[in-house]
Amino acid sequence: RKEVEQDPGPFNVPEGATVAFNCTYSNSASQSFFWYRQDCRKEPKLLMSVYSSGNEDGRFTAQLNRASQYISLLIRDSKLSDSATYLCVVNRAAGNKLTFGGGTRVLVKP
Amino acid sequence: NAGVTQTPKFQVLKTGQSMTLQCAQDMNHNSMYWYRQDPGMGLRLIYYSASEGTTDKGEVPNGYNVSRLNKREFSLRLESAAPSQTSVYFCASSDGGAGNTIYFGEGSWLTVV
């Protein structure tokens, strides 16, 4: 089993709709969680950190469920520019080695 | 603002050739990383350096060597390139804390024929 797993998608989303997807992690010792965005042929960039109580940044909401060991990302009022691959990233404090999921591809269509 | 700079951006190698990917960061970060990204595989850690003078193996170190030349620079060397090393390579850096953001270079597209 991979340490961090994501549904690869693609999630085809009508413009203006809401889309949500999860990422599961296997190591219960994981301490930090992030969502990164990666555009085609570009480097990953931080979208948002994920806090225990959940957090929101504009149209994006991230949640952490430690009991079930998953994090989620919800995008409201999807824009065409939200089309990208969203990478789930998990960090164990020891060694500070980030583990990346394979990414979830989102395609927002007019 | 340069951030993380890596060179070259594109390279074609013949099997058995050697090359070095260069990476430099100007953010005074302690930790630096080399990842490779293959379709469907996500980003996999090759080597990382938690601080100047230290390097450690990641998930897929075989066939690679690294040098943390100073705090700014972290190079990745392929001694004898193989077609299986065809990939996109990303250098990255962070402050080193568990919750710190990691910043990536723009990537190096390497093809081994």
Backbone of each chain as ProteinMPNN parsed JSONL, in Angstrom:
{"seq_chain_A": "RKEVEQDPGPFNVPEGATVAFNCTYSNSASQSFFWYRQDCRKEPKLLMSVYSSGNEDGRFTAQLNRASQYISLLIRDSKLSDSATYLCVVNRAAGNKLTFGGGTRVLVKP", "coords_chain_A": {"N_chain_A": [[0.849, -1.195, 0.0], [0.56, 2.214, -0.865], [2.118, 5.001, 0.779], [0.875, 7.474, 0.703], [-2.122, 8.086, -0.802], [-4.048, 8.92, -3.658], [-6.997, 9.565, -5.579], [-6.589, 9.393, -8.974], [-8.182, 10.685, -10.821], [-9.394, 11.892, -14.072], [-11.268, 14.543, -12.517], [-13.987, 15.832, -13.868], [-15.327, 18.927, -14.035], [-18.04, 21.12, -14.072], [-17.876, 24.581, -14.837], [-18.197, 26.765, -12.112], [-19.252, 24.907, -10.414], [-19.02, 22.739, -7.49], [-16.324, 20.852, -6.264], [-14.884, 18.031, -4.693], [-12.32, 16.159, -3.144], [-10.403, 13.428, -1.812], [-7.537, 12.396, 0.153], [-5.679, 9.736, 1.273], [-3.653, 8.618, 3.995], [-1.122, 6.469, 5.267], [0.539, 6.362, 7.484], [0.279, 6.764, 10.798], [1.765, 8.429, 12.341], [2.163, 10.738, 11.009], [2.516, 14.255, 10.733], [2.284, 16.788, 9.557], [0.432, 18.37, 6.979], [-0.373, 19.047, 3.605], [-1.692, 20.728, 0.732], [-0.678, 20.823, -2.567], [-0.484, 22.491, -5.704], [-0.183, 21.623, -9.09], [0.533, 22.679, -12.236], [0.349, 21.784, -15.717], [3.423, 20.55, -16.823], [4.828, 22.156, -15.114], [6.343, 23.311, -12.003], [5.43, 22.006, -8.739], [3.39, 23.937, -6.53], [2.744, 25.458, -3.386], [-0.53, 25.215, -2.267], [-2.207, 25.229, 0.02], [-1.762, 24.825, 3.553], [-2.847, 22.209, 5.782], [-4.81, 22.27, 8.544], [-5.513, 20.999, 11.825], [-8.063, 21.678, 12.71], [-9.339, 22.204, 10.416], [-9.404, 24.375, 7.572], [-9.806, 27.355, 5.637], [-9.392, 28.962, 2.523], [-10.289, 31.413, 0.758], [-11.99, 30.187, -1.946], [-11.324, 27.642, -1.401], [-11.309, 24.828, 0.705], [-9.874, 22.975, 3.259], [-9.683, 19.892, 4.974], [-8.913, 17.82, 7.799], [-8.893, 14.52, 8.826], [-7.999, 12.761, 11.354], [-8.631, 10.394, 12.636], [-9.601, 8.686, 10.664], [-7.584, 8.912, 8.945], [-7.27, 10.688, 6.658], [-7.104, 13.451, 4.371], [-8.853, 16.219, 2.969], [-9.881, 18.147, 0.118], [-11.794, 20.826, -0.913], [-13.261, 22.565, -3.516], [-14.954, 25.41, -4.212], [-17.329, 27.031, -6.404], [-16.007, 26.646, -8.962], [-13.381, 27.644, -11.108], [-12.187, 28.126, -14.483], [-9.464, 28.361, -14.371], [-8.792, 26.792, -12.254], [-8.194, 24.335, -13.124], [-5.979, 21.749, -12.905], [-3.418, 19.657, -11.443], [-3.767, 18.312, -8.264], [-1.816, 17.897, -5.525], [-1.385, 15.869, -2.76], [0.327, 16.17, 0.253], [2.35, 14.821, 2.755], [3.931, 14.978, 5.884], [6.265, 13.595, 8.05], [7.555, 14.387, 11.163], [10.092, 13.487, 11.92], [13.116, 13.612, 10.36], [11.988, 15.134, 8.405], [10.956, 14.421, 5.86], [9.121, 14.779, 3.119], [6.238, 13.223, 1.82], [4.698, 12.546, -1.195], [1.495, 12.354, -2.684], [0.111, 10.747, -5.62], [-1.353, 12.576, -6.996], [-4.326, 14.353, -7.948], [-6.183, 14.905, -10.738], [-7.86, 17.717, -11.944], [-10.303, 18.952, -14.057], [-11.756, 21.765, -15.188], [-14.574, 22.743, -16.882], [-16.153, 24.827, -19.371]], "CA_chain_A": [[0.0, 0.0, 0.0], [1.325, 3.444, -0.89], [2.004, 5.766, 2.007], [-0.109, 8.534, 0.465], [-2.883, 7.68, -1.986], [-5.058, 9.829, -4.182], [-7.712, 9.195, -6.79], [-5.918, 10.18, -10.012], [-9.14, 11.439, -11.636], [-9.707, 13.289, -13.813], [-12.566, 15.028, -12.089], [-14.494, 16.812, -14.83], [-16.178, 19.787, -13.214], [-18.583, 22.29, -14.776], [-17.52, 25.874, -14.258], [-19.149, 27.213, -11.1], [-19.657, 23.8, -9.539], [-18.149, 22.391, -6.363], [-15.666, 19.542, -6.39], [-14.139, 17.651, -3.498], [-11.616, 14.889, -3.267], [-9.677, 13.052, -0.603], [-6.216, 11.791, 0.106], [-5.495, 8.911, 2.469], [-2.259, 8.375, 4.354], [-1.065, 5.228, 6.04], [1.375, 6.476, 8.671], [-0.445, 7.515, 11.828], [2.682, 9.388, 12.959], [2.254, 11.928, 10.161], [2.219, 15.432, 11.546], [1.953, 17.98, 8.774], [-0.306, 18.015, 5.769], [-0.428, 20.163, 2.68], [-2.13, 20.547, -0.642], [0.079, 21.552, -3.573], [-1.084, 22.52, -7.025], [0.803, 21.52, -10.149], [0.054, 22.866, -13.603], [1.018, 20.912, -16.69], [4.816, 20.839, -17.139], [5.325, 23.175, -14.196], [6.682, 22.792, -10.693], [4.371, 22.099, -7.728], [3.4, 25.129, -5.676], [1.871, 25.296, -2.229], [-1.881, 25.772, -2.31], [-2.528, 25.536, 1.406], [-1.501, 23.84, 4.604], [-4.079, 21.655, 6.33], [-4.742, 22.324, 10.001], [-6.353, 20.003, 12.502], [-9.452, 22.143, 12.832], [-9.835, 22.547, 9.09], [-9.124, 25.76, 7.23], [-10.396, 27.831, 4.392], [-8.661, 30.041, 1.874], [-11.13, 31.784, -0.37], [-12.903, 29.14, -2.412], [-10.719, 26.349, -1.083], [-11.435, 24.376, 2.086], [-9.145, 21.738, 3.538], [-10.064, 19.229, 6.213], [-8.073, 16.704, 8.221], [-9.564, 13.532, 9.671], [-6.911, 11.918, 11.853], [-9.143, 9.074, 13.013], [-9.7, 7.867, 9.451], [-6.336, 9.138, 8.231], [-7.365, 11.273, 5.336], [-7.341, 14.883, 4.245], [-9.727, 16.501, 1.839], [-9.854, 19.487, -0.463], [-13.042, 21.184, -1.566], [-13.172, 23.791, -4.304], [-16.274, 25.943, -4.519], [-17.424, 27.987, -7.514], [-14.815, 26.32, -9.748], [-12.997, 28.491, -12.239], [-11.391, 27.424, -15.496], [-8.071, 28.41, -13.935], [-8.553, 25.773, -11.221], [-7.762, 23.097, -13.794], [-4.6, 21.461, -12.489], [-3.288, 18.455, -10.623], [-3.643, 18.681, -6.855], [-0.962, 16.922, -4.859], [-1.472, 15.746, -1.315], [1.683, 16.021, 0.786], [2.332, 14.459, 4.165], [5.263, 15.076, 6.46], [6.556, 13.115, 9.401], [8.525, 15.328, 11.716], [11.423, 12.895, 11.936], [13.761, 13.634, 9.068], [11.356, 16.126, 7.529], [10.846, 13.906, 4.508], [7.764, 14.896, 2.613], [5.761, 12.168, 0.93], [3.701, 13.085, -2.1], [0.57, 11.472, -3.37], [0.262, 10.764, -7.07], [-2.055, 13.719, -7.564], [-5.69, 14.257, -8.483], [-6.332, 15.86, -11.829], [-9.157, 18.386, -12.012], [-10.528, 19.684, -15.302], [-12.946, 22.595, -15.108], [-15.002, 22.995, -18.264], [-17.201, 25.865, -19.476]], "C_chain_A": [[0.889, 1.252, 0.0], [1.097, 4.235, 0.376], [0.962, 6.887, 1.882], [-0.821, 8.208, -0.849], [-3.94, 8.707, -2.361], [-5.75, 9.204, -5.383], [-7.118, 10.028, -7.918], [-6.87, 11.025, -10.86], [-9.055, 11.022, -13.1], [-11.133, 13.509, -13.29], [-12.969, 16.117, -13.091], [-15.582, 17.644, -14.16], [-16.738, 20.928, -14.061], [-18.16, 23.568, -14.067], [-18.614, 26.33, -13.287], [-19.58, 26.134, -10.125], [-18.656, 23.617, -8.402], [-17.579, 20.995, -6.595], [-14.896, 19.28, -5.104], [-13.472, 16.313, -3.722], [-10.739, 14.688, -2.045], [-8.286, 12.526, -0.91], [-6.07, 10.983, 1.395], [-4.005, 8.697, 2.73], [-2.207, 7.206, 5.333], [-0.309, 5.365, 7.356], [0.703, 7.365, 9.708], [0.441, 8.537, 12.529], [2.82, 10.666, 12.142], [1.782, 13.155, 10.93], [1.781, 16.65, 10.76], [1.368, 17.564, 7.442], [-0.476, 19.255, 4.898], [-1.147, 19.74, 1.399], [-1.255, 21.435, -1.526], [-0.681, 21.475, -4.886], [0.042, 22.423, -8.04], [0.118, 21.677, -11.499], [0.916, 22.037, -14.55], [2.433, 21.423, -16.997], [5.402, 21.98, -16.289], [5.681, 22.526, -12.86], [5.491, 22.877, -9.744], [4.524, 23.381, -6.91], [2.395, 24.94, -4.552], [0.527, 25.969, -2.458], [-2.291, 26.179, -0.896], [-2.068, 24.427, 2.331], [-2.848, 23.351, 5.124], [-3.934, 21.589, 7.839], [-5.769, 21.383, 10.615], [-7.817, 20.395, 12.548], [-10.076, 22.434, 11.481], [-9.568, 24.013, 8.8], [-9.602, 26.066, 5.829], [-9.522, 28.941, 3.828], [-9.445, 30.405, 0.621], [-12.092, 30.67, -0.737], [-12.425, 27.738, -2.043], [-10.866, 26.048, 0.41], [-10.722, 23.049, 2.251], [-9.579, 21.199, 4.89], [-9.098, 18.089, 6.496], [-8.907, 15.791, 9.112], [-8.501, 12.539, 10.142], [-7.404, 10.507, 12.173], [-9.18, 8.141, 11.802], [-8.493, 8.06, 8.532], [-6.55, 9.579, 6.784], [-7.475, 12.782, 5.454], [-8.183, 15.107, 2.998], [-9.514, 17.927, 1.364], [-11.167, 19.706, -1.188], [-12.829, 22.51, -2.274], [-14.589, 24.227, -4.663], [-16.197, 26.88, -5.716], [-16.207, 27.838, -8.45], [-14.628, 27.264, -10.931], [-12.206, 27.659, -13.249], [-9.934, 27.334, -15.063], [-7.759, 27.429, -12.8], [-8.126, 24.444, -11.827], [-6.284, 22.878, -13.527], [-4.598, 20.084, -11.848], [-3.019, 18.888, -9.195], [-2.938, 17.544, -6.128], [-1.153, 16.994, -3.349], [-0.062, 15.473, -0.788], [1.608, 15.814, 2.29], [3.759, 14.477, 4.684], [5.296, 14.448, 7.843], [7.668, 13.982, 9.941], [9.932, 14.775, 11.65], [12.008, 12.897, 10.531], [13.153, 14.609, 8.084], [11.318, 15.66, 6.082], [9.386, 13.927, 4.085], [7.446, 13.725, 1.71], [4.609, 12.71, 0.11], [2.772, 11.986, -2.577], [0.758, 11.623, -4.871], [-0.481, 11.902, -7.753], [-3.448, 13.375, -8.055], [-5.847, 15.333, -9.538], [-7.745, 16.396, -11.872], [-9.234, 19.169, -13.309], [-11.833, 20.455, -15.172], [-13.309, 23.016, -16.521], [-16.127, 24.019, -18.3], [-18.593, 25.244, -19.545]], "O_chain_A": [[1.849, 1.34, 0.766], [0.029, 4.161, 0.983], [0.259, 7.202, 2.843], [-0.176, 8.073, -1.889], [-4.623, 9.276, -1.51], [-5.155, 8.411, -6.113], [-7.135, 11.256, -7.839], [-6.442, 11.961, -11.535], [-8.673, 9.883, -13.37], [-12.056, 12.753, -13.593], [-12.359, 17.185, -13.144], [-16.627, 17.123, -13.769], [-15.968, 21.637, -14.709], [-18.099, 23.618, -12.839], [-19.802, 26.284, -13.606], [-20.212, 26.43, -9.112], [-17.601, 24.251, -8.363], [-18.27, 20.089, -7.061], [-14.33, 20.195, -4.506], [-14.006, 15.444, -4.411], [-10.383, 15.634, -1.343], [-7.923, 12.255, -2.055], [-6.314, 11.5, 2.485], [-3.204, 8.606, 1.799], [-3.129, 6.991, 6.119], [-0.504, 4.551, 8.258], [0.576, 8.574, 9.514], [-0.06, 9.413, 13.232], [3.528, 11.585, 12.553], [0.799, 13.111, 11.67], [0.99, 17.457, 11.249], [1.752, 16.551, 6.857], [-0.694, 20.36, 5.395], [-1.197, 18.562, 1.044], [-1.108, 22.631, -1.277], [-1.421, 20.525, -5.145], [1.089, 23.053, -7.885], [-0.767, 20.898, -11.853], [2.04, 21.649, -14.231], [2.616, 22.579, -17.38], [6.339, 22.665, -16.699], [5.369, 21.361, -12.613], [4.625, 23.734, -9.923], [5.634, 23.84, -6.638], [1.335, 24.343, -4.739], [0.461, 27.15, -2.802], [-2.672, 27.324, -0.65], [-1.995, 23.258, 1.952], [-3.871, 24.007, 4.926], [-3.034, 20.925, 8.353], [-6.764, 21.027, 9.985], [-8.703, 19.547, 12.437], [-11.227, 22.866, 11.41], [-9.514, 24.818, 9.73], [-9.774, 25.191, 4.979], [-8.981, 29.758, 4.572], [-9.285, 29.79, -0.433], [-12.916, 30.26, 0.08], [-13.092, 26.754, -2.363], [-10.587, 26.893, 1.26], [-10.937, 22.114, 1.48], [-9.812, 21.958, 5.83], [-8.541, 17.477, 5.584], [-9.554, 16.257, 10.05], [-8.149, 11.602, 9.426], [-6.667, 9.536, 11.998], [-8.837, 6.963, 11.9], [-8.403, 7.441, 7.472], [-6.087, 8.945, 5.836], [-7.881, 13.32, 6.484], [-8.211, 14.274, 2.092], [-9.035, 18.789, 2.101], [-11.599, 18.87, -1.981], [-12.286, 23.456, -1.702], [-15.325, 23.503, -5.334], [-15.146, 27.449, -6.01], [-15.478, 28.8, -8.69], [-15.57, 27.622, -11.639], [-11.633, 26.624, -12.908], [-9.251, 26.352, -15.352], [-6.598, 27.255, -12.428], [-7.737, 23.528, -11.103], [-5.444, 23.709, -13.875], [-5.636, 19.433, -11.727], [-2.153, 19.725, -8.941], [-3.394, 16.401, -6.116], [-1.085, 18.069, -2.752], [0.654, 14.632, -1.333], [0.903, 16.53, 3.001], [4.684, 14.041, 3.999], [4.455, 14.738, 8.694], [8.628, 14.276, 9.23], [10.873, 15.511, 11.354], [11.467, 12.267, 9.622], [13.74, 14.884, 7.037], [11.619, 16.435, 5.174], [8.545, 13.2, 4.614], [8.288, 13.286, 0.927], [3.656, 13.267, 0.654], [3.186, 10.857, -2.837], [1.472, 12.513, -5.335], [-0.274, 12.167, -8.937], [-3.713, 12.264, -8.512], [-5.666, 16.521, -9.268], [-8.712, 15.635, -11.842], [-8.341, 19.955, -13.625], [-12.901, 19.853, -15.057], [-12.49, 23.563, -17.26], [-16.952, 24.082, -17.389], [-19.587, 25.965, -19.635]]}, "seq_chain_B": "NAGVTQTPKFQVLKTGQSMTLQCAQDMNHNSMYWYRQDPGMGLRLIYYSASEGTTDKGEVPNGYNVSRLNKREFSLRLESAAPSQTSVYFCASSDGGAGNTIYFGEGSWLTVV", "coords_chain_B": {"N_chain_B": [[12.592, 37.636, -8.044], [14.608, 34.906, -7.441], [14.487, 32.368, -6.058], [14.404, 28.978, -6.219], [16.716, 27.683, -8.334], [17.393, 25.703, -11.089], [19.498, 23.852, -13.269], [20.471, 21.874, -16.171], [17.516, 22.878, -18.082], [16.507, 21.216, -20.009], [17.697, 18.096, -21.24], [19.327, 15.698, -23.22], [20.583, 12.506, -23.027], [22.933, 9.923, -23.81], [22.772, 6.42, -23.202], [24.76, 5.428, -20.514], [26.284, 7.717, -20.398], [27.43, 10.446, -18.345], [26.181, 13.003, -16.126], [25.577, 16.133, -14.455], [23.11, 17.609, -12.528], [22.401, 20.862, -11.63], [21.634, 22.85, -8.764], [20.46, 25.677, -7.055], [19.626, 27.737, -4.283], [18.258, 30.788, -3.047], [17.187, 31.463, -0.636], [18.165, 31.084, 1.839], [17.717, 28.613, 2.971], [17.781, 25.682, 5.048], [17.329, 23.0, 4.342], [17.499, 20.852, 1.51], [16.391, 19.239, -1.491], [16.116, 16.53, -3.838], [13.898, 15.449, -6.24], [12.244, 13.058, -8.341], [9.876, 12.882, -10.983], [7.549, 10.846, -12.397], [5.18, 9.781, -14.856], [2.085, 8.994, -13.394], [3.323, 8.149, -11.083], [3.824, 10.059, -9.229], [5.693, 12.369, -7.164], [8.908, 11.375, -6.262], [11.273, 10.992, -3.719], [14.696, 11.387, -4.148], [17.272, 12.04, -3.017], [18.095, 13.838, -0.06], [19.1, 16.775, 1.776], [19.478, 17.679, 4.924], [20.817, 19.698, 6.137], [23.62, 21.887, 5.632], [26.427, 20.042, 4.685], [25.417, 17.534, 5.224], [23.904, 14.619, 3.854], [21.267, 12.48, 2.781], [19.8, 9.339, 1.855], [16.875, 9.005, -0.118], [13.777, 7.763, -1.254], [14.329, 6.596, -3.753], [17.283, 6.21, -4.404], [19.179, 4.816, -5.945], [21.633, 4.777, -8.476], [22.21, 7.401, -8.464], [24.087, 10.23, -7.244], [24.807, 12.743, -4.804], [25.768, 16.118, -3.951], [26.185, 18.371, -1.391], [27.19, 21.308, -1.796], [27.49, 23.754, -0.559], [25.618, 25.96, 1.586], [23.827, 26.991, -0.215], [23.831, 25.428, -2.559], [23.03, 22.355, -4.201], [23.769, 19.522, -5.749], [22.965, 17.033, -8.224], [24.053, 13.977, -9.404], [24.308, 11.848, -12.185], [25.947, 9.017, -12.745], [26.217, 7.006, -14.668], [24.138, 7.055, -17.018], [20.863, 5.656, -17.447], [18.133, 4.371, -19.428], [15.922, 4.121, -17.732], [16.127, 6.257, -16.092], [15.072, 8.368, -17.345], [13.147, 11.138, -16.905], [11.377, 13.746, -15.101], [13.1, 16.008, -13.198], [13.076, 17.515, -10.067], [14.384, 20.027, -8.076], [14.325, 21.137, -4.714], [13.699, 23.245, -1.848], [13.608, 23.94, 1.683], [12.85, 25.42, 4.892], [13.197, 23.55, 6.785], [11.733, 22.764, 9.032], [8.98, 20.764, 10.266], [6.52, 21.781, 9.512], [7.052, 23.501, 7.482], [6.954, 25.265, 4.381], [7.746, 23.868, 1.23], [9.747, 24.713, -1.492], [9.912, 24.631, -4.987], [12.163, 24.165, -7.764], [12.029, 24.883, -11.31], [12.163, 22.539, -12.698], [13.853, 19.847, -14.418], [14.031, 18.408, -17.506], [14.854, 15.301, -18.393], [16.08, 13.083, -20.782], [17.01, 9.833, -21.518], [18.592, 8.035, -23.924]], "CA_chain_B": [[13.063, 36.747, -6.978], [14.987, 33.664, -8.094], [13.972, 31.195, -5.35], [15.185, 27.784, -6.487], [17.113, 27.673, -9.74], [18.045, 24.462, -11.466], [19.939, 23.754, -14.658], [19.779, 22.482, -17.308], [16.078, 22.645, -18.134], [16.315, 20.04, -20.88], [18.938, 17.401, -21.564], [19.231, 14.35, -23.778], [21.824, 11.771, -22.78], [23.003, 8.545, -24.293], [22.982, 5.444, -22.133], [26.143, 5.321, -20.071], [26.887, 9.033, -20.193], [27.228, 11.021, -17.012], [25.874, 14.42, -16.105], [25.236, 16.696, -13.154], [22.064, 18.631, -12.45], [22.784, 21.868, -10.639], [20.522, 23.498, -8.08], [20.849, 26.691, -6.082], [18.502, 28.485, -3.701], [18.703, 32.048, -2.456], [16.281, 31.757, 0.474], [18.871, 30.745, 3.065], [17.086, 27.429, 3.551], [18.68, 24.635, 5.517], [17.095, 21.698, 3.721], [17.346, 20.806, 0.061], [15.873, 17.936, -1.921], [15.974, 16.178, -5.252], [12.795, 14.539, -6.535], [11.934, 12.765, -9.727], [8.437, 12.721, -11.2], [7.219, 10.031, -13.553], [3.724, 9.7, -15.031], [1.394, 8.014, -12.554], [4.119, 7.755, -9.904], [3.987, 11.154, -8.29], [7.063, 12.813, -6.875], [9.617, 10.449, -5.384], [12.479, 11.605, -3.194], [15.925, 10.687, -4.507], [18.181, 12.35, -1.923], [17.859, 15.133, 0.555], [20.144, 17.289, 2.646], [18.798, 18.407, 6.0], [21.606, 20.901, 6.421], [24.915, 21.897, 4.943], [27.345, 19.018, 5.159], [24.767, 16.237, 5.412], [23.016, 14.139, 2.805], [20.651, 11.19, 3.112], [19.052, 8.713, 0.78], [15.428, 9.043, -0.101], [13.063, 6.549, -1.659], [14.886, 5.993, -4.986], [18.629, 6.776, -4.574], [20.098, 4.021, -6.768], [22.012, 5.369, -9.752], [22.431, 8.846, -8.266], [24.891, 10.743, -6.141], [24.549, 14.157, -4.567], [26.763, 16.901, -3.21], [25.738, 19.661, -0.837], [28.423, 22.048, -1.959], [27.426, 24.804, 0.472], [24.225, 26.069, 1.996], [23.004, 27.377, -1.355], [23.864, 24.562, -3.728], [22.826, 20.908, -3.995], [23.806, 18.97, -7.104], [22.591, 15.621, -8.418], [24.874, 13.421, -10.473], [24.053, 10.527, -12.76], [27.274, 8.562, -13.156], [26.081, 6.203, -15.884], [22.699, 7.192, -17.232], [20.099, 4.531, -17.989], [16.807, 4.812, -19.893], [14.981, 4.184, -16.605], [16.298, 7.538, -15.429], [14.31, 9.376, -18.08], [12.173, 11.648, -15.943], [11.482, 15.157, -14.77], [13.766, 16.14, -11.911], [12.812, 18.767, -9.367], [15.113, 20.383, -6.878], [13.467, 21.892, -3.814], [14.316, 23.627, -0.59], [12.697, 24.379, 2.747], [13.536, 25.842, 6.101], [13.569, 22.334, 7.496], [10.768, 22.377, 10.041], [7.957, 19.848, 9.763], [5.389, 22.477, 8.903], [7.506, 24.541, 6.574], [6.683, 25.132, 2.956], [8.839, 23.457, 0.357], [9.727, 25.457, -2.735], [10.499, 23.843, -6.054], [12.664, 24.738, -8.997], [11.123, 24.708, -12.448], [12.273, 21.18, -13.222], [14.794, 19.514, -15.486], [13.501, 17.288, -18.296], [15.987, 14.491, -18.815], [15.769, 11.907, -21.597], [18.169, 8.964, -21.745], [18.266, 7.192, -25.096]], "C_chain_B": [[13.356, 35.379, -7.556], [14.389, 32.464, -7.386], [14.904, 30.017, -5.545], [15.452, 27.732, -7.991], [17.828, 26.374, -10.056], [18.372, 24.468, -12.95], [20.536, 22.375, -14.915], [18.279, 22.209, -17.241], [15.741, 21.414, -18.982], [17.67, 19.421, -21.184], [18.608, 16.038, -22.151], [20.594, 13.696, -23.602], [21.773, 10.42, -23.486], [23.254, 7.634, -23.095], [24.469, 5.344, -21.806], [26.844, 6.657, -19.864], [26.623, 9.504, -18.77], [26.85, 12.49, -17.147], [25.515, 14.846, -14.674], [24.155, 17.736, -13.321], [22.432, 19.575, -11.318], [21.539, 22.498, -10.033], [21.072, 24.507, -7.087], [19.599, 27.389, -5.576], [19.053, 29.719, -2.99], [17.841, 32.449, -1.27], [16.884, 31.42, 1.831], [18.24, 29.539, 3.773], [18.123, 26.402, 3.989], [18.555, 23.361, 4.699], [16.927, 21.821, 2.214], [17.061, 19.378, -0.368], [16.02, 17.774, -3.432], [14.871, 15.135, -5.375], [12.819, 14.2, -8.021], [10.429, 12.524, -9.832], [8.208, 11.977, -12.493], [5.702, 9.925, -13.654], [3.128, 8.617, -14.142], [2.116, 7.638, -11.283], [4.23, 8.868, -8.876], [5.441, 11.543, -8.127], [7.712, 11.83, -5.908], [10.957, 11.07, -4.987], [13.695, 10.755, -3.537], [16.938, 10.811, -3.357], [17.722, 13.662, -1.295], [19.035, 15.489, 1.447], [19.472, 18.152, 3.696], [19.53, 19.686, 6.356], [22.919, 20.789, 5.672], [25.81, 20.831, 5.543], [26.725, 17.658, 5.373], [23.926, 15.895, 4.204], [22.473, 12.772, 3.223], [19.875, 10.662, 1.929], [17.557, 8.884, 0.993], [14.863, 7.707, -0.531], [13.726, 5.832, -2.828], [16.302, 6.496, -5.259], [19.526, 6.049, -5.571], [20.35, 4.675, -8.121], [22.322, 6.852, -9.667], [23.427, 9.091, -7.14], [24.596, 12.223, -5.995], [25.721, 14.79, -3.832], [26.095, 18.16, -2.704], [26.983, 20.511, -0.759], [28.573, 23.139, -0.896], [25.958, 24.962, 0.825], [23.322, 26.324, 0.791], [22.825, 26.28, -2.391], [23.801, 23.072, -3.395], [22.755, 20.281, -5.377], [23.483, 17.479, -7.11], [23.375, 15.081, -9.612], [24.382, 12.033, -10.878], [25.383, 10.046, -13.326], [27.235, 7.809, -14.474], [24.592, 6.112, -16.199], [22.081, 5.953, -17.874], [18.736, 5.042, -18.446], [15.783, 4.919, -18.771], [15.091, 5.495, -15.826], [15.704, 8.699, -16.238], [13.172, 9.846, -17.19], [12.252, 13.17, -15.904], [12.049, 15.243, -13.362], [13.486, 17.518, -11.326], [13.738, 18.882, -8.168], [14.176, 21.219, -6.012], [14.234, 22.273, -2.555], [13.25, 24.025, 0.414], [13.522, 24.785, 3.945], [13.878, 24.666, 7.0], [12.594, 21.893, 8.55], [9.651, 21.557, 9.432], [6.819, 20.582, 9.058], [5.781, 23.492, 7.864], [7.23, 24.221, 5.12], [7.936, 24.697, 2.223], [8.664, 24.169, -0.983], [10.495, 24.682, -3.794], [11.132, 24.716, -7.134], [11.73, 24.373, -10.134], [11.219, 23.345, -13.105], [13.299, 21.051, -14.333], [14.278, 18.268, -16.194], [14.687, 16.517, -18.865], [15.497, 13.282, -19.597], [17.054, 11.133, -21.814], [17.808, 7.991, -22.864], [19.292, 6.07, -25.251]], "O_chain_B": [[12.459, 34.741, -8.108], [13.822, 31.599, -8.053], [16.051, 30.04, -5.098], [14.527, 27.738, -8.804], [18.768, 25.992, -9.359], [17.631, 25.01, -13.77], [21.057, 21.755, -13.988], [17.828, 21.398, -16.433], [14.801, 20.677, -18.686], [18.664, 20.125, -21.362], [17.738, 15.32, -21.657], [21.623, 14.257, -23.979], [20.702, 9.861, -23.721], [23.87, 8.036, -22.107], [25.313, 5.196, -22.689], [27.891, 6.713, -19.218], [25.715, 9.023, -18.091], [27.158, 13.137, -18.149], [25.196, 14.021, -13.818], [24.265, 18.636, -14.153], [22.734, 19.151, -10.203], [20.519, 22.658, -10.705], [22.03, 24.228, -6.367], [18.643, 27.608, -6.32], [20.143, 29.703, -2.418], [17.762, 33.629, -0.927], [16.197, 31.466, 2.852], [18.23, 29.456, 5.001], [19.189, 26.27, 3.388], [19.556, 22.713, 4.394], [16.305, 22.755, 1.71], [17.444, 18.426, 0.311], [16.043, 18.747, -4.187], [14.895, 14.093, -4.721], [13.343, 14.953, -8.841], [9.795, 12.032, -8.899], [8.626, 12.424, -13.56], [5.011, 9.974, -12.636], [3.592, 7.477, -14.131], [1.581, 6.879, -10.475], [4.689, 8.632, -7.759], [6.308, 11.089, -8.875], [7.143, 11.494, -4.87], [11.678, 11.606, -5.829], [13.727, 9.558, -3.254], [17.395, 9.81, -2.805], [17.051, 14.476, -1.929], [19.845, 14.641, 1.821], [18.958, 19.229, 3.393], [18.92, 20.648, 6.825], [23.274, 19.732, 5.15], [25.938, 20.728, 6.763], [27.441, 16.703, 5.677], [23.307, 16.769, 3.598], [23.138, 12.012, 3.928], [19.36, 11.422, 1.109], [17.056, 8.904, 2.117], [15.409, 6.652, -0.209], [13.696, 4.603, -2.899], [16.51, 7.162, -6.273], [20.536, 6.605, -6.003], [19.418, 5.074, -8.82], [22.657, 7.486, -10.668], [23.583, 8.284, -6.223], [24.183, 12.88, -6.951], [26.535, 14.12, -3.196], [25.513, 18.923, -3.474], [27.738, 20.449, 0.212], [29.673, 23.395, -0.406], [25.134, 24.156, 0.392], [22.164, 25.906, 0.79], [21.779, 26.204, -3.035], [24.426, 22.598, -2.447], [21.781, 20.486, -6.101], [23.703, 16.771, -6.127], [23.355, 15.665, -10.695], [24.087, 11.178, -10.042], [25.888, 10.618, -14.292], [28.129, 7.962, -15.306], [23.886, 5.225, -15.718], [22.688, 5.297, -18.721], [18.235, 6.033, -17.914], [14.863, 5.734, -18.855], [14.236, 5.799, -14.995], [15.825, 9.862, -15.853], [12.332, 9.051, -16.771], [13.076, 13.789, -16.577], [11.529, 14.616, -12.439], [13.636, 18.541, -11.994], [13.858, 17.963, -7.358], [13.323, 21.935, -6.537], [15.276, 21.698, -2.242], [12.136, 24.397, 0.046], [14.725, 24.532, 4.013], [14.742, 24.77, 7.871], [12.619, 20.725, 8.94], [9.397, 21.636, 8.23], [6.226, 20.057, 8.115], [4.943, 24.268, 7.406], [7.267, 23.067, 4.692], [9.046, 25.11, 2.559], [7.564, 24.215, -1.533], [11.576, 24.15, -3.541], [10.702, 25.842, -7.383], [10.758, 23.642, -9.944], [10.423, 23.033, -13.991], [13.575, 21.993, -15.076], [14.108, 17.213, -15.582], [15.425, 17.022, -19.711], [14.617, 12.549, -19.145], [18.065, 11.693, -22.24], [16.847, 7.228, -22.76], [19.189, 5.262, -26.174]]}, "name": "protein", "num_of_chains": 2, "seq": "RKEVEQDPGPFNVPEGATVAFNCTYSNSASQSFFWYRQDCRKEPKLLMSVYSSGNEDGRFTAQLNRASQYISLLIRDSKLSDSATYLCVVNRAAGNKLTFGGGTRVLVKPNAGVTQTPKFQVLKTGQSMTLQCAQDMNHNSMYWYRQDPGMGLRLIYYSASEGTTDKGEVPNGYNVSRLNKREFSLRLESAAPSQTSVYFCASSDGGAGNTIYFGEGSWLTVV"}
